[in-house]
Amino acid sequence: MDFYQNEEQNLIRKICGWIVDVVVVLAFAWFCLVFFGTQVTVNGQSMHPLLSSGDIVLMNRLTYEIGKPDRMDVVVFEREDQKTNVKRVVGIPGDEIQIIDGELYVNQEKVALPEDRKISLAGLAEKPVKLEEQEYFLLGDNPDSSEDSRFANIGNVREDQIIGKVWLRLFPLIRISLIRS
């Protein structure tokens, strides 16, 4: 009898240990999502082909609490009208941005855009745009379908408007992937 009781107690301990492990892993995953990831839905084709309309991405809020956005980071920012957008940082404080003949120039040096895209409309960047302290110039990867810093209703984006860095495409599941700068 004692043998079966010990065997039963061991099985119960194993099951309880397994349940505790699962609960700890789920709690850790929840903690990571809450503090390191906020879901954001991409609207429009401005970041195509990297991101498409309807994609759900995770954004890391803490990245810019301890650091600053870098050139080519894909970020989420809040516009003046309280809407959020996903764009790429192409200019950081102190940079001079200009678009000449469809090409992006940062500090008078030509910068290749993802997919080697040409920019058909220079907008505000037709003339040199000097970024002040805590100002960033953001562009969509698909500039012909992007409302970004080239336009007066967006303009230079202040650091406090940048909410976080996009780090993971979560949905659609078939395209789940890390987002690299």
C-alpha positions as CSV (number, residue, x, y, z in Angstrom):
1,M,0.0,0.0,0.0
2,D,2.8,2.4,1.0
3,F,4.4,1.9,-2.4
4,Y,1.2,2.9,-4.3
5,Q,0.7,5.9,-2.0
6,N,4.3,7.1,-2.6
7,E,3.9,6.6,-6.3
8,E,0.6,8.6,-6.3
9,Q,2.2,11.4,-4.2
10,N,5.1,11.6,-6.6
11,L,2.7,11.9,-9.6
12,I,0.8,14.6,-7.8
13,R,4.0,16.5,-7.1
14,K,5.1,16.2,-10.7
15,I,1.8,17.5,-11.9
16,C,1.8,20.4,-9.5
17,G,5.4,21.2,-10.4
18,W,4.4,21.2,-14.1
19,I,1.4,23.5,-13.4
20,V,3.6,25.9,-11.4
21,D,6.1,26.0,-14.3
22,V,3.4,26.7,-16.9
23,V,2.0,29.5,-14.7
24,V,5.4,31.1,-14.2
25,V,6.1,31.0,-17.9
26,L,2.7,32.5,-18.8
27,A,3.2,35.2,-16.1
28,F,6.6,36.0,-17.5
29,A,5.3,36.1,-21.1
30,W,2.4,38.4,-19.9
31,F,5.0,40.7,-18.1
32,C,7.1,40.9,-21.3
33,L,4.1,41.7,-23.5
34,V,2.8,44.4,-21.1
35,F,6.2,46.1,-20.5
36,F,8.1,45.4,-23.7
37,G,5.3,45.1,-26.3
38,T,2.2,46.9,-27.2
39,Q,0.1,45.8,-30.1
40,V,-0.2,48.3,-32.9
41,T,-2.2,47.8,-36.1
42,V,-0.6,49.1,-39.3
43,N,-2.9,51.3,-41.4
44,G,-2.2,51.9,-45.0
45,Q,0.6,50.8,-47.4
46,S,3.2,53.4,-46.3
47,M,5.6,50.8,-45.0
48,H,5.1,48.3,-47.8
49,P,6.8,45.8,-48.4
50,L,8.2,45.6,-44.8
51,L,4.7,46.0,-43.3
52,S,1.3,45.9,-44.9
53,S,-2.1,47.4,-43.9
54,G,-3.7,45.2,-41.3
55,D,-0.4,43.8,-40.0
56,I,-0.3,43.7,-36.2
57,V,3.1,44.6,-34.7
58,L,4.6,44.7,-31.2
59,M,6.2,47.9,-30.1
60,N,8.8,48.2,-27.4
61,R,8.0,51.3,-25.2
62,L,11.0,51.0,-22.9
63,T,13.6,51.3,-25.7
64,Y,13.2,55.1,-25.8
65,E,12.7,55.5,-22.1
66,I,16.4,54.6,-21.7
67,G,17.7,55.6,-25.2
68,K,17.0,57.6,-28.2
69,P,15.7,56.7,-31.7
70,D,18.4,55.8,-34.2
71,R,18.5,56.5,-37.9
72,M,16.5,53.7,-39.7
73,D,14.6,52.6,-36.7
74,V,11.0,51.7,-37.4
75,V,8.9,53.6,-34.9
76,V,5.4,54.3,-33.8
77,F,4.6,57.9,-33.2
78,E,1.5,59.9,-32.2
79,R,0.4,62.6,-34.6
80,E,-1.0,65.9,-33.5
81,D,-4.5,64.5,-34.2
82,Q,-3.9,61.7,-31.7
83,K,-3.6,59.0,-34.4
84,T,-0.7,56.7,-34.3
85,N,1.5,55.9,-37.4
86,V,4.4,53.6,-38.2
87,K,7.3,55.2,-40.1
88,R,11.1,54.9,-40.4
89,V,13.5,57.4,-38.8
90,V,15.7,58.9,-41.5
91,G,16.9,62.0,-39.7
92,I,18.0,62.6,-36.1
93,P,18.6,65.8,-34.2
94,G,21.2,68.0,-35.8
95,D,20.8,66.4,-39.3
96,E,20.0,68.3,-42.4
97,I,17.5,66.5,-44.7
98,Q,16.8,67.2,-48.3
99,I,15.2,65.3,-51.2
100,I,16.7,66.0,-54.6
101,D,15.6,64.3,-57.8
102,G,13.8,61.6,-55.9
103,E,16.8,60.8,-53.7
104,L,17.2,61.3,-49.9
105,Y,20.2,63.3,-48.7
106,V,21.1,63.4,-45.0
107,N,23.9,66.0,-44.3
108,Q,24.5,66.3,-48.0
109,E,25.2,62.5,-48.3
110,K,22.9,60.3,-50.4
111,V,21.1,57.7,-48.3
112,A,19.6,54.6,-49.9
113,L,16.0,53.9,-49.0
114,P,14.7,50.4,-48.5
115,E,13.9,48.7,-51.8
116,D,15.9,51.5,-53.5
117,R,12.7,53.5,-53.7
118,K,12.6,56.9,-55.4
119,I,10.6,59.7,-53.8
120,S,8.4,61.4,-56.3
121,L,7.2,64.3,-54.0
122,A,9.8,66.1,-51.9
123,G,7.3,68.2,-50.0
124,L,8.9,70.2,-47.2
125,A,12.3,68.5,-47.9
126,E,12.5,70.2,-51.3
127,K,14.6,72.7,-49.5
128,P,17.0,71.7,-46.7
129,V,15.3,70.8,-43.4
130,K,17.5,71.4,-40.4
131,L,16.4,69.2,-37.4
132,E,16.5,70.9,-34.0
133,E,17.3,69.2,-30.7
134,Q,14.7,66.4,-30.1
135,E,13.3,66.5,-33.7
136,Y,13.2,63.6,-36.1
137,F,12.4,63.3,-39.8
138,L,10.3,60.2,-40.5
139,L,9.5,58.6,-43.9
140,G,7.5,55.7,-45.0
141,D,9.3,52.9,-46.9
142,N,6.8,53.4,-49.7
143,P,7.1,57.2,-50.0
144,D,4.5,57.5,-52.8
145,S,1.9,56.2,-50.4
146,S,3.1,57.8,-47.2
147,E,2.0,60.8,-45.2
148,D,5.2,61.6,-43.3
149,S,7.6,64.4,-42.3
150,R,7.5,65.8,-45.9
151,F,4.0,67.1,-45.3
152,A,3.1,70.1,-43.1
153,N,0.4,68.2,-41.2
154,I,3.2,65.9,-39.9
155,G,6.4,67.8,-40.2
156,N,9.4,67.2,-38.0
157,V,8.4,64.7,-35.2
158,R,9.3,65.6,-31.6
159,E,11.0,63.0,-29.5
160,D,8.0,63.0,-27.1
161,Q,5.7,62.0,-29.9
162,I,7.7,58.8,-30.6
163,I,6.0,56.1,-28.5
164,G,8.3,53.2,-29.2
165,K,10.2,51.0,-31.5
166,V,8.6,48.3,-33.7
167,W,10.3,45.0,-33.1
168,L,8.0,42.1,-34.1
169,R,5.3,41.5,-36.7
170,L,2.9,39.3,-34.8
171,F,0.1,38.9,-37.4
172,P,-0.5,37.5,-39.9
173,L,1.0,34.5,-38.3
174,I,2.3,33.3,-41.7
175,R,4.5,36.4,-41.8
176,I,5.6,36.5,-38.1
177,S,9.1,38.0,-38.0
178,L,11.5,40.3,-36.2
179,I,11.6,43.9,-37.6
180,R,15.2,44.9,-38.1
181,S,16.3,48.5,-38.5
